[in-house]
Amino acid sequence: MKITPGYLLNSYSILIISAILVIVSLNINGGKDYRSGMIMSDGKGYYAYLPAIFIYHDLHFGFFDEIEKVTYYNENHYYDYRYTLEGKVINKYYAGTALAMLPFFGIGHLLSAISGQLMDGYSSWYTTCINLAAIVYLAIGLVFLKRLLKSFVVRSSFITLILVAVVFGTNVFYYTVVEFAMSHIYSFAFVTMFLFYARKYLLETKASHLIIAGLLLGMITLIRPVNMLIILAVPFLAGSRRELVVALRSLLINRKGCITAVVGFLAVFSVQMIIYTIQTGHFWVYSYGEEGFSFLHPHMLAILFSYKKGLFLYTPLLFISLSGFYFLWKKDHFSAWWLTGFLLLLTYVLSSWWMWYYGGSFSSRVYIEYFSIFAILLGLTLEGLPGLIPKRIYISLIIVLILVCQVQTYQYRYYFIHWSEMNKEKYWEVFMRIDQLMQKDQ
């Protein structure tokens, strides 16, 4: 086999992407004083379970005041993730992200001990290792995305382009190297793994794939329960109505596998129930207080197209991926209709949250977990376009939109794109402008 640059790029694309992310993270975060608060916003709550359990032995988070108000106080990053229920303090967020972070927390704890740093869960080795965790989980997600795309018969060169586009042409890049303690990258990894094993089961009906999918779904739900919606995308993965019916009938044969998958799902998700029981004595509680969904008042157009947080405005790569529906329709009407229904339902649910723009965020961050579906649509388009010229035009458009996203990410990091108060006037005032950013750097 002839070793060419293209072959090396296709074979080692994920390793190269990961190396770039490590270098960028070191550039952005390496020079920071860890006391400035590298674990930010919601990430504070997701992460807090780890020091609470393994260092302070306090699931009521009594260490919060010392950490947030004294040792690591930063008025710009201060955030209280606690919620009081019947006089007992609990964490507003779910424990799945912390469980995923656990091995990296352990490494940070060990390195803190060896280097003589504070072993309080928040000194520099801890934050460095959690940054690394986001990169590793993204890499895992990309490995399974690559395998998933191959199952849809997308050629290697196109897969490499899609992986680069998903990382650098969307807000995945920002949430890996800046707000790396947020749940979205971890959800992306587990959702992609789930999609891969669910498709494997649908095509091969092996009980082992079903059991793994059940465990992964448990982890997905433990990270963010709303992401359990991904199970509704499974029929699309079958490829046709006929294949779906065959797979569903196989569940009767694989009863033990089916039961084991359900038990595995419940075992993983029970981690949250155990924590709630220890904290409050209740098997389940709603930790978001008055925050919730308003299903009678969705903001479907706003979450997709608004200047405030529109998914397709700030990550236009995802918009052009919708061209894949044309080729999916040509291949199988059932799959096209089902995926359309799933994405509409997903958008309806996500846009019904009381704060549909999800506070301070770059683009509509709650879609990150589902980017593998958009990646499949990109792959279908790249494979389906007839002739070399249409493919080159589409690839050129993808590259341009990657550059657009990188500029907007840079603008967001320096607050030229505001974290929550964007509108039409502000958007066009700074659109693709880097002159102000260069002056700021100087």
Sequence and secondary structure as in RCSB ss.txt:
>XXXX:A:sequence
MKITPGYLLNSYSILIISAILVIVSLNINGGKDYRSGMIMSDGKGYYAYLPAIFIYHDLHFGFFDEIEKVTYYNE
NHYYDYRYTLEGKVINKYYAGTALAMLPFFGIGHLLSAISGQLMDGYSSWYTTCINLAAIVYLAIGLVFLKRLLK
SFVVRSSFITLILVAVVFGTNVFYYTVVEFAMSHIYSFAFVTMFLFYARKYLLETKASHLIIAGLLLGMITLIRP
VNMLIILAVPFLAGSRRELVVALRSLLINRKGCITAVVGFLAVFSVQMIIYTIQTGHFWVYSYGEEGFSFLHPHM
LAILFSYKKGLFLYTPLLFISLSGFYFLWKKDHFSAWWLTGFLLLLTYVLSSWWMWYYGGSFSSRVYIEYFSIFA
ILLGLTLEGLPGLIPKRIYISLIIVLILVCQVQTYQYRYYFIHWSEMNKEKYWEVFMRIDQLMQKDQ
>XXXX:A:secstr
    HHHHHHHSHHHHHHHHHHHHHHHHHTTS GGGTSS THHHHHHHHHHHHHTS  TT TTHHHIIIIIT  T
TT    EEEETTEEEESS SHHHHHHHHHHHHHHHHHHHHT   SS SHHHHHHHHHHHHHHHHHHHHHHHHHHH
HTT  HHHHHHHHHHHHHSSTHHHHHHTSTTSSHHHHHHHHHHHHHHHHHHHHH  HHHHHHHHHHHHHHHHH G
GGGGGGGGHHHHTSSHHHHHHHHHHHHHTHHHHHHHHHHHHHHHHHHHHHHHHHHS S   TTTT  B TTS  H
HHHHH TTT HHHH HHHHHHTTHHHHHHHH HHHHHHHHHHHHHHHHHHTTBSSTT SS SS GGGGGGHHHHH
HHHHHHHHHS SHHHHHHHHHHHHHHHHHHHHHHHHHHTTSS SS   HHHHHHHTT  HHHHHHH 
